[in-house]
Amino acid sequence: MTSLGKWLFVPDRSNFAGDVRTGYLSCNGERVVLQDCSRLLADFVRKIRRIEEDFIARCGVDSGMAGRHV
């Protein structure tokens, strides 16, 4: 699970039998199933995290401040 602003992103999940549950966004009891784009959003979130981590490493930014917006 990943927080995207006030939304929570839950990526696709699979079990031992190979059954896949499609990912979704959730906010205030609402759920938006991401039937066609859950994997794309998961990839995007991973890439953004890598960019943030790289920025922190290169610039020496306080990791406690990473991800905070003014």
C-alpha positions as CSV (number, residue, x, y, z in Angstrom):
1,M,0.0,0.0,0.0
2,T,1.2,3.5,-0.8
3,S,-0.2,6.9,0.1
4,L,-0.8,9.2,-2.9
5,G,-1.9,12.4,-1.3
6,K,-5.2,11.6,0.5
7,W,-5.7,8.4,-1.6
8,L,-4.3,5.0,-0.7
9,F,-3.1,2.9,-3.6
10,V,-3.3,-0.9,-3.2
11,P,-1.5,-2.7,-6.1
12,D,-2.5,-6.0,-7.7
13,R,-2.1,-8.9,-5.3
14,S,-1.9,-12.7,-6.0
15,N,-2.2,-15.8,-3.8
16,F,-0.6,-19.2,-3.8
17,A,-3.1,-20.5,-6.4
18,G,-2.2,-17.7,-8.8
19,D,-5.5,-15.8,-8.4
20,V,-5.0,-12.1,-8.9
21,R,-6.9,-9.3,-7.1
22,T,-6.9,-6.1,-9.1
23,G,-5.4,-3.0,-7.5
24,Y,-7.4,0.0,-6.5
25,L,-7.4,3.5,-5.0
26,S,-9.2,4.2,-1.8
27,C,-10.2,7.4,-0.1
28,N,-12.9,8.1,2.6
29,G,-14.6,4.8,2.0
30,E,-14.6,5.2,-1.8
31,R,-12.8,2.6,-3.9
32,V,-11.8,3.0,-7.5
33,V,-10.8,-0.3,-9.1
34,L,-7.9,0.1,-11.5
35,Q,-8.7,-2.7,-13.9
36,D,-6.5,-1.6,-16.8
37,C,-3.9,0.5,-15.1
38,S,-2.9,-0.8,-11.7
39,R,0.4,-2.2,-12.9
40,L,1.2,1.0,-14.7
41,L,0.5,3.1,-11.6
42,A,2.6,0.7,-9.5
43,D,5.5,1.1,-11.9
44,F,5.1,4.8,-11.8
45,V,5.1,4.9,-8.0
46,R,8.3,2.7,-7.9
47,K,10.1,5.1,-10.4
48,I,9.1,8.2,-8.4
49,R,10.4,6.6,-5.2
50,R,13.7,5.8,-6.9
51,I,14.0,9.4,-8.2
52,E,13.3,10.7,-4.6
53,E,15.9,8.3,-3.1
54,D,18.4,9.3,-5.7
55,F,17.8,12.9,-5.1
56,I,18.2,12.4,-1.3
57,A,21.4,10.6,-1.8
58,R,22.9,13.1,-4.2
59,C,21.8,16.3,-2.4
60,G,22.0,15.2,1.2
61,V,18.5,16.2,1.9
62,D,17.1,15.1,5.3
63,S,15.2,11.9,4.6
64,G,12.6,12.9,7.1
65,M,11.7,15.8,4.8
66,A,11.4,13.7,1.7
67,G,7.9,13.4,0.3
68,R,6.7,16.5,2.2
69,H,5.2,19.3,0.2
70,V,4.8,22.9,1.2
